[in-house]
Amino acid sequence: MPKKKNCPKCLGLIGDKTRAGIIQQLRKKPNKVGDIEANFALTQPTISYHLKILEKEGILQSKRQGREIYYFLNQKYPCKKCFLFKMPLKT
């Protein structure tokens, strides 16, 4: 019987509802901090904090376009076969 994959780091990262919400939002399309912030009742520095955590762990990547920084899911994230990239999107 195959061993079940354990993703404690992924689970810990999305255990925070803000980070889970950011991941869900970025599954739709890349976004800049201000657009992400608009969907949460949080300040821009708080959203930036969560984005940096997700980027540091390799779940997100960023790309600067002029003065804006766009965040998007890292499609080469080593654990992308786990449910992190398959979470149901809120409708």
C-alpha positions as CSV (number, residue, x, y, z in Angstrom):
1,M,0.0,0.0,0.0
2,P,1.5,3.4,-1.0
3,K,2.4,5.7,1.8
4,K,0.1,8.7,2.2
5,K,1.9,12.1,1.5
6,N,2.2,14.3,4.5
7,C,2.3,18.1,3.9
8,P,2.6,19.6,7.4
9,K,4.3,22.8,6.0
10,C,1.5,23.3,3.5
11,L,-1.1,22.7,6.1
12,G,0.5,25.2,8.4
13,L,0.7,27.8,5.8
14,I,-2.9,27.6,4.8
15,G,-4.1,27.1,8.4
16,D,-4.2,30.9,8.4
17,K,-7.5,32.0,6.7
18,T,-5.8,35.1,5.2
19,R,-3.1,33.1,3.5
20,A,-5.7,30.5,2.3
21,G,-7.7,33.4,0.9
22,I,-4.7,34.9,-0.8
23,I,-3.9,31.5,-2.4
24,Q,-7.5,31.1,-3.6
25,Q,-7.5,34.6,-5.1
26,L,-4.2,34.1,-6.9
27,R,-5.3,30.8,-8.4
28,K,-7.6,32.9,-10.6
29,K,-5.0,35.3,-11.8
30,P,-1.8,37.2,-10.8
31,N,-2.5,40.3,-8.7
32,K,-0.8,43.2,-7.1
33,V,-0.9,43.9,-3.4
34,G,-3.6,46.7,-3.6
35,D,-6.0,44.4,-5.5
36,I,-5.4,41.6,-3.0
37,E,-5.9,44.0,-0.1
38,A,-9.3,45.1,-1.5
39,N,-10.7,41.6,-0.8
40,F,-9.7,41.6,2.9
41,A,-10.5,43.8,5.8
42,L,-6.8,44.1,6.5
43,T,-4.2,46.8,6.1
44,Q,-1.7,46.7,3.2
45,P,1.3,46.0,5.5
46,T,-0.6,42.9,6.9
47,I,-1.3,41.6,3.4
48,S,2.3,42.2,2.4
49,Y,3.4,40.3,5.5
50,H,1.4,37.2,4.4
51,L,2.6,37.5,0.9
52,K,6.2,37.5,2.0
53,I,5.6,34.4,4.1
54,L,4.1,32.6,1.1
55,E,6.8,33.8,-1.2
56,K,9.6,32.8,1.2
57,E,8.2,29.3,1.4
58,G,8.1,29.1,-2.4
59,I,4.3,29.0,-2.9
60,L,4.2,32.4,-4.5
61,Q,6.5,34.2,-6.9
62,S,6.5,37.9,-7.7
63,K,7.3,40.0,-10.7
64,R,7.8,43.8,-10.8
65,Q,6.1,45.7,-13.6
66,G,7.0,49.4,-13.3
67,R,6.0,50.5,-9.7
68,E,3.8,47.5,-9.1
69,I,4.7,44.0,-7.9
70,Y,2.4,41.2,-9.1
71,Y,2.2,38.0,-7.1
72,F,1.3,34.6,-8.6
73,L,1.3,31.0,-7.7
74,N,4.6,29.2,-8.2
75,Q,3.7,26.4,-10.6
76,K,7.0,24.7,-9.8
77,Y,6.3,24.5,-6.1
78,P,7.6,21.1,-5.1
79,C,4.5,20.1,-3.2
80,K,2.0,21.2,-5.9
81,K,0.4,17.7,-6.1
82,C,-1.0,18.2,-2.6
83,F,-4.4,19.8,-2.0
84,L,-2.9,23.2,-1.7
85,F,-3.2,23.8,-5.4
86,K,-6.5,21.9,-5.6
87,M,-8.5,23.7,-2.8
88,P,-12.0,24.5,-4.0
89,L,-12.4,28.1,-5.0
90,K,-15.0,30.2,-3.2
91,T,-17.7,31.3,-5.5
